[in-house]
Amino acid sequence: MNKYAFYSGEQVRPLYGLLVPAYQRAFAGWPWREVSKCVDVKQRCVGGMSRLAVGRYCQTCEACTVRPAYESEDLRDRFDRLATLRPVNWFVEGNGQGLNLFAMAWRATPARIGEEKYSDVPEMKYWLEDSLGDEPIVWLDEVFADKQVQATGNLRNFKPLCEGFLRRLGGSTLAYRTITPQMVAAARSNFGVTPANGVPDYRSFIKVDQPEVSA
């Protein structure tokens, strides 16, 4: 039986040795295919990431890739930096084989979320403010599974994951963006919600409203 726990940004640091490689493997896979960094000055690869392994020649950019999409030290620094800027919580789930699921959430205003997460789609900042108002919400920033530990069924505890973040970070609204059908299906099956309409972005935007609970 899978068990899970919540951690603060500081408490999760001893798990970086497992968490960081799981992140790298997850986002190198479908549907992201973020394997290496785009080396082109014009950044012609979508999102600045390439599907090619390091050292492979990219015909679009006419150069060889040289660096992995997500370098270990950069990920550690990013997670540490987030934890110093605002309250951050992690959800970690494991089974008898190891840790199979990781998720990270933090609390911020829709305007701040728009600035930080949608720099590639500036109009999303205004859409978020118009749709969600000025009050802080819980932003589900990362959800990734280590399929070497568990190949399927990694979102079976999605409801307690979301409810736990709301409880620990405070508030009544949790939101996230996604390109995976599994994350859309999890919202529908657990909370009866579907992606928002009229979103000026190629990614699905999900909003989960729950009665406010104390942190």
N, C-alpha and C positions, 0 to 999 in steps of 0.2 A: 504493500500500500504506500502510495506517495505521501510524503509529509512536507509541510512548508513552514516558513518562518519569515518574519519581517525584520529588516535591519536598517539602522540609520546609515548615513553616508560614511561615518567613521567605523561603525561596527562591521561593515561589509568588506573593508579593506583586506583582512586576512584571506578572503576568498578570491582575490584578484587572480591568483595563480590558476584557478579553474574558470572564473568568470570571463577573463579577457580572451583566452583561446576559444571559448565557446562563442563569444561575440564574433570573433574573426571567422570562424567556420560557418556560423549562421548566415552572416551577410555576404559571404562568398557564394552561398547557395541560392536556389530559386526562392523568390522571384527577383531578388536584388542583383545577384551576380556581380557584387562589388569585390573584385579580386585584387586589383592593383590601382594605383593612382594614375590618372591621365597625365602624360608628360608634355602635352601640347600647350603652347603659350595661349592659344585661343580656346583651350578647354573644350574641344569638339566632342569629347566623350560625355554622354549625359551624366550630369551630377558630378563631373570631374572624376569619375571612376570608370575603370575598364574591366571587361570580363576576362581579359587575358592574364595569364600567369606572369609573374615577374620574369623579365628576360625575353618575353615574346615580342615579335615585331607587330606593331599596329599599323595597318594599311591606311586607316583614316588619318592618324597623326603623323605617319611616316617616321616613326621612331620606336625604339624598344622601351617597354615598361621597365622601371628600375626599382620601384618601391611598392610594398604591399598597400592595399587600400586602407587598412587600419593597423598602424604600428602599435605594438604593445605599450611602449612608454607614453605615446600620445593618448591612448585610451585611459591609462591610469591617471595621467595628468588631467584629462578632461573630467573624469568622474570625481577626482579630488577637488578640482576647481568648482564644479557645480555644488558640491557639499559645503564649500565655504561661502557661496553666494546666497544660498537659500536652504530651507529645510528640504532634505532629500530622503526618500525612503526606497528601500529595495525589498523585493519579494524573491525568495529563493526556494525552489522546490526540489526535492530529491527522492530517489528510490534506492533500492538495495544495490544498484549498480553505480550510483553517483548522483550528481546534480543535473537535473534535466531541464529546468526552466528558470529564467531570470527575468525580472522586470524592474523598472525604475520609474518613479513618479516624483513630481515636485509641484509646488503651489505657486501660482503667479497670476497676474491680471491677463485678460485676453490680449491687451495691447502689447505687453511684454512677450507673450507667446508668439504673437505675429512677427515681432521684430527678430526674435531669436530663431524661430523654426521655419519661417517663410521668407527668408531674405531673397529667395529665388522667385517668389510670387508676392510682390509688395501689396497687391490689392487684397490679399488675404488678411492683412492687418485690419483693414477697414471692415471687411466682412465679419471678422471675429468680434470686433467692437460692436457692430450693429446687431449681431446675432446673440452675443453673450453678455453685453453690457460692460460695466467697469469693475465689478467685484471679482476678486481672485477665484480661480477654479483649480482643480487638481488636474495636472497635465500628465498623462501616461506617456512618457517619453520613449521608453524602450521596452520591448517584449521580445525575447529570443530564446529559442530552445537549443539544447545540445542533442542533436539527433543521433549522435554516437552513443548516448546514454539511453535515450528513449525515442524510437523512430516515429511514433504516432501518439495521439491522445495527450499532447502536452498542455492543452488548454482546458483540461477537465476541471481545474480549480479556478477558472477565470472569474467566476462570480465572487468568491471570497477574496481573490486578488484585488478586484476593484473596490469592494466594500471595505477591505482592510486599509487600502490607501486613503479612502475617504475618511475613515475613522481616525487614522493616525495623523493625517495632514489637515483635516477639518474641511467643512464645506458640504455642499449638496450636489455639486456638478463635477463629473469627471469627463475628460474629453481626450481624444487621440486621433491621429491620422494613420492611414494604413494603405498598403497596396496588396495586402494578402487577403484572399477570400476567407481564410480561417478566422482572421480577426473580425471580419464583418459578420461571419456566421456566429461567432461567440457572443457578440453583442445582441444579435437577434434571438438566439436561443436562451440566453441568460437574463436578458432585460427587455426583450421585445422591441428593441430599437433598430432602426435601419440608418444607412448613411444620409446625412443632411442633403437637401436639394439646393441647387443653385450655387454650389461651391466653386469659386474661380480657381480650381486646382485639379490636377489629374489624380490626386490621391483622395481616397474616401475619408470623410470627416465624420467621426462618431461622437455623439454626446449622450452620456448616461446621467440621468437625474435620479437622486435618491434622497430620502429624508435626511436633513442635516444631523450629524452626530458630532459629539465632542471629540476633540483630538486625543 
